[in-house]
Amino acid sequence: MENVIYRKEGHIAYISLNRPESRNAINRQLVVELRDVWINFRDDDDLWVGILSGEGKSFCAGADVKEQERGKWKFRQSLIFGDDRLLASNYGVYKPIVGAVQKHAAGAGMFLALECDVVIASEDLKFFLPEARVNIPTLTAPFITDYMPRAIATEMLYTGNTLSAQRAYDLGMVNKVVPTELLMETAEEYANKILENGPLANWAAKELMYRGKDMDLNSQIALLEHVITPIWNSEDSKEAKLAFVEKRKPVWKLK
């Protein structure tokens, strides 16, 4: 892979966008490589949590305008709704992802960052939606208020104004703001904290949040029964109870 760096250490998957010369702008090849990474991460039972980052000074400047077609573009060619898609949620990845996000997170890159379950932001981070500047409607507009208040969303959509890391923290969009040099260290601290807890329970919680969000109450209850029952009765749940009684850390086996 050239556009995405993917490595595995213990139970952590390290995923890093690797086009630093263009502030990690998203091109077609990056999307294809990231698709393969998401699928591998999803299917590898030895990987329990991921850390998503960007090489160089910026996290992601959004879609690469140089590769965008005009005049003959079709909706299904988009990064969000095309055959090869950008986001982990497009591939049913229910494992926790920690984002280490610095300097710039723009357009599709902003959503790539905000979809992370825990977002660590550098002090100099700016979120922004520049699509209207190049006469492109923001494809993620239907989902933007999942991440921020409507007034902030409309300001960003219509003006292209930036949103600072501190303001994003105040709005509950990111979990922590740190100096750039502490970004990866802090992300790893969160990842290791996640690893202390039952991976099956964590994955189930994420699946329930994503799948249950738009369901009615009866459907949510049915989903809860379907997802939770086998985990409640699992060997890991028995081990967790025994470890609690014996005052020790549980040993997770994904059984």
C-alpha positions as CSV (number, residue, x, y, z in Angstrom):
1,M,0.0,0.0,0.0
2,E,1.2,3.5,-0.9
3,N,-1.6,5.8,0.3
4,V,-2.4,4.1,3.7
5,I,0.1,2.7,6.2
6,Y,-1.3,-0.3,8.1
7,R,0.5,-2.1,10.9
8,K,-0.5,-4.3,13.8
9,E,0.9,-4.2,17.3
10,G,-0.6,-6.6,19.8
11,H,-4.4,-6.0,19.7
12,I,-4.0,-2.5,18.2
13,A,-4.4,-1.7,14.4
14,Y,-2.5,1.4,13.4
15,I,-4.0,3.0,10.3
16,S,-2.5,6.2,8.8
17,L,-3.3,8.2,5.7
18,N,-0.1,8.5,3.8
19,R,-0.2,11.4,1.2
20,P,1.5,14.0,3.3
21,E,2.6,16.0,0.3
22,S,-1.1,16.8,-0.4
23,R,-2.1,17.1,3.3
24,N,-3.5,13.5,2.9
25,A,-6.1,14.6,0.5
26,I,-8.3,11.7,-0.5
27,N,-7.9,10.3,-4.0
28,R,-9.4,7.1,-5.5
29,Q,-6.5,4.9,-4.7
30,L,-6.5,6.0,-1.1
31,V,-10.2,5.0,-0.8
32,V,-9.5,1.6,-2.4
33,E,-6.6,0.9,0.0
34,L,-8.6,2.1,3.0
35,R,-11.5,-0.2,2.0
36,D,-9.1,-3.1,2.2
37,V,-7.8,-2.0,5.6
38,W,-11.2,-1.6,7.1
39,I,-12.2,-5.1,5.9
40,N,-9.0,-6.6,7.3
41,F,-9.3,-4.8,10.6
42,R,-13.0,-5.9,10.8
43,D,-12.2,-9.6,10.2
44,D,-9.0,-10.0,12.2
45,D,-10.0,-11.3,15.6
46,D,-6.6,-10.4,17.1
47,L,-7.3,-6.7,16.5
48,W,-9.6,-5.2,19.1
49,V,-9.1,-1.5,18.6
50,G,-7.8,0.8,15.9
51,I,-5.9,4.1,15.9
52,L,-6.6,6.3,12.8
53,S,-4.1,9.1,12.0
54,G,-2.5,11.1,9.2
55,E,1.1,11.3,8.2
56,G,2.8,14.7,8.1
57,K,1.5,18.0,9.4
58,S,-2.2,17.5,8.6
59,F,-4.8,14.8,9.2
60,C,-6.8,15.1,6.0
61,A,-7.6,18.0,3.7
62,G,-10.7,16.3,2.3
63,A,-11.2,15.0,-1.3
64,D,-8.5,15.7,-3.8
65,V,-10.1,18.4,-6.0
66,K,-7.6,17.6,-8.8
67,E,-9.3,14.2,-9.3
68,Q,-12.9,15.3,-9.2
69,E,-14.8,15.1,-12.4
70,R,-17.0,18.0,-13.5
71,G,-19.8,18.0,-16.1
72,K,-20.2,14.2,-16.3
73,W,-20.1,13.3,-12.6
74,K,-22.6,10.8,-11.2
75,F,-23.7,10.4,-7.6
76,R,-22.4,6.8,-7.3
77,Q,-18.9,8.0,-8.1
78,S,-18.7,9.8,-4.8
79,L,-16.3,8.8,-2.0
80,I,-19.2,8.3,0.4
81,F,-21.7,6.5,-1.8
82,G,-19.5,5.0,-4.5
83,D,-18.6,1.3,-5.0
84,D,-15.5,1.8,-2.9
85,R,-16.4,3.9,0.2
86,L,-14.4,5.9,2.6
87,L,-15.8,5.3,6.1
88,A,-15.4,2.3,8.4
89,S,-19.1,2.2,9.0
90,N,-19.6,1.4,5.3
91,Y,-18.1,-2.0,6.0
92,G,-19.7,-2.8,9.3
93,V,-16.7,-2.2,11.4
94,Y,-18.0,-2.4,15.0
95,K,-14.6,-2.3,16.7
96,P,-13.6,1.0,18.6
97,I,-11.5,3.4,16.6
98,V,-9.5,6.2,18.2
99,G,-8.7,9.2,16.0
100,A,-5.4,11.1,16.3
101,V,-6.3,14.3,14.4
102,Q,-4.0,17.3,13.7
103,K,-3.9,20.6,11.9
104,H,-6.5,20.1,9.2
105,A,-9.6,17.9,9.0
106,A,-11.7,19.2,6.1
107,G,-14.7,18.0,4.1
108,A,-14.7,14.2,3.9
109,G,-11.6,14.2,6.1
110,M,-13.7,15.9,8.9
111,F,-16.2,13.1,8.8
112,L,-13.4,10.5,8.7
113,A,-12.2,12.0,11.9
114,L,-15.6,12.5,13.6
115,E,-16.7,9.0,12.9
116,C,-13.9,7.8,15.2
117,D,-15.4,6.7,18.5
118,V,-12.8,8.7,20.5
119,V,-11.2,11.8,18.9
120,I,-8.0,13.2,20.2
121,A,-7.3,16.6,18.6
122,S,-4.1,18.7,18.4
123,E,-4.3,22.2,19.7
124,D,-3.9,23.6,16.2
125,L,-6.6,21.5,14.6
126,K,-9.2,23.2,12.4
127,F,-12.3,21.5,11.2
128,F,-13.9,23.0,8.1
129,L,-16.2,22.2,5.1
130,P,-14.8,23.9,2.0
131,E,-17.0,22.2,-0.6
132,A,-19.1,25.3,-1.4
133,R,-16.0,27.2,-2.3
134,V,-15.6,24.9,-5.4
135,N,-19.4,24.7,-6.0
136,I,-19.9,21.2,-4.6
137,P,-22.8,20.4,-2.3
138,T,-21.6,18.7,0.9
139,L,-22.5,15.0,0.5
140,T,-22.4,14.4,4.2
141,A,-25.0,17.2,4.9
142,P,-27.8,14.8,5.8
143,F,-25.6,13.4,8.7
144,I,-23.8,16.4,9.9
145,T,-26.1,17.1,12.9
146,D,-25.2,13.7,14.3
147,Y,-21.9,15.3,15.2
148,M,-22.6,19.0,16.0
149,P,-25.5,21.4,16.7
150,R,-27.5,22.7,13.7
151,A,-26.3,26.3,14.1
152,I,-22.7,25.3,13.9
153,A,-23.4,22.9,11.0
154,T,-25.1,25.6,8.9
155,E,-22.4,28.1,9.6
156,M,-19.7,25.7,8.4
157,L,-21.7,24.5,5.4
158,Y,-22.6,28.0,4.1
159,T,-19.6,30.1,5.0
160,G,-16.7,27.7,5.1
161,N,-15.7,29.1,8.5
162,T,-13.3,26.9,10.5
163,L,-14.0,25.4,13.9
164,S,-11.1,25.2,16.3
165,A,-10.2,22.2,18.4
166,Q,-11.1,24.0,21.6
167,R,-14.5,25.0,20.3
168,A,-15.1,21.4,19.0
169,Y,-14.2,20.2,22.5
170,D,-16.6,22.6,24.1
171,L,-19.3,21.3,21.8
172,G,-18.6,17.7,22.7
173,M,-17.2,16.8,19.2
174,V,-13.8,15.7,20.4
175,N,-12.7,13.9,23.6
176,K,-9.4,15.7,24.4
177,V,-7.2,18.5,23.0
178,V,-3.5,18.1,23.4
179,P,-0.2,19.5,22.0
180,T,0.7,17.9,18.7
181,E,3.7,16.1,20.2
182,L,1.4,14.3,22.6
183,L,-1.2,13.3,20.0
184,M,-0.2,9.7,19.3
185,E,0.8,9.0,22.9
186,T,-2.7,10.1,24.1
187,A,-4.4,8.1,21.4
188,E,-2.5,5.0,22.6
189,E,-3.4,5.7,26.2
190,Y,-7.1,5.6,25.2
191,A,-6.6,2.5,23.0
192,N,-4.9,0.6,25.9
193,K,-7.7,1.7,28.3
194,I,-10.2,0.3,25.8
195,L,-8.3,-3.0,25.7
196,E,-8.8,-3.5,29.4
197,N,-12.5,-4.0,28.8
198,G,-14.3,-7.0,27.2
199,P,-13.8,-6.7,23.4
200,L,-17.1,-8.6,22.7
201,A,-19.0,-6.1,24.9
202,N,-17.3,-3.1,23.3
203,W,-18.0,-4.4,19.8
204,A,-21.6,-5.1,20.7
205,A,-22.1,-1.6,22.1
206,K,-20.9,0.0,18.9
207,E,-23.1,-2.3,16.8
208,L,-26.1,-1.4,18.9
209,M,-25.4,2.3,18.6
210,Y,-25.1,2.2,14.8
211,R,-27.8,-0.3,14.0
212,G,-30.3,0.8,16.6
213,K,-30.1,4.6,16.0
214,D,-33.0,4.8,13.5
215,M,-35.1,1.9,14.8
216,D,-38.4,2.1,16.7
217,L,-38.5,0.9,20.3
218,N,-39.7,-2.6,19.5
219,S,-37.0,-3.1,16.9
220,Q,-34.3,-1.8,19.3
221,I,-35.4,-4.3,22.0
222,A,-35.3,-7.1,19.4
223,L,-31.8,-6.0,18.4
224,L,-30.7,-5.9,22.0
225,E,-31.9,-9.4,22.6
226,H,-30.2,-10.7,19.4
227,V,-26.8,-9.0,20.1
228,I,-26.5,-9.2,23.8
229,T,-27.7,-12.7,24.7
230,P,-24.8,-14.7,23.3
231,I,-22.3,-12.3,24.8
232,W,-23.9,-12.4,28.2
233,N,-23.7,-16.2,28.1
234,S,-20.1,-16.3,26.7
235,E,-17.0,-17.7,28.3
236,D,-15.6,-14.2,28.5
237,S,-18.5,-13.1,30.6
238,K,-18.0,-16.0,33.0
239,E,-14.3,-15.1,33.1
240,A,-15.1,-11.4,33.8
241,K,-17.3,-12.4,36.8
242,L,-14.7,-14.7,38.1
243,A,-12.0,-12.1,37.7
244,F,-14.1,-9.6,39.6
245,V,-14.6,-12.0,42.5
246,E,-10.9,-12.9,42.5
247,K,-9.8,-9.2,42.2
248,R,-7.7,-9.7,39.1
249,K,-7.7,-8.6,35.5
250,P,-9.8,-10.9,33.2
251,V,-8.2,-12.8,30.3
252,W,-10.2,-12.2,27.2
253,K,-10.5,-15.1,24.7
254,L,-13.4,-13.9,22.5
255,K,-15.4,-17.0,23.4
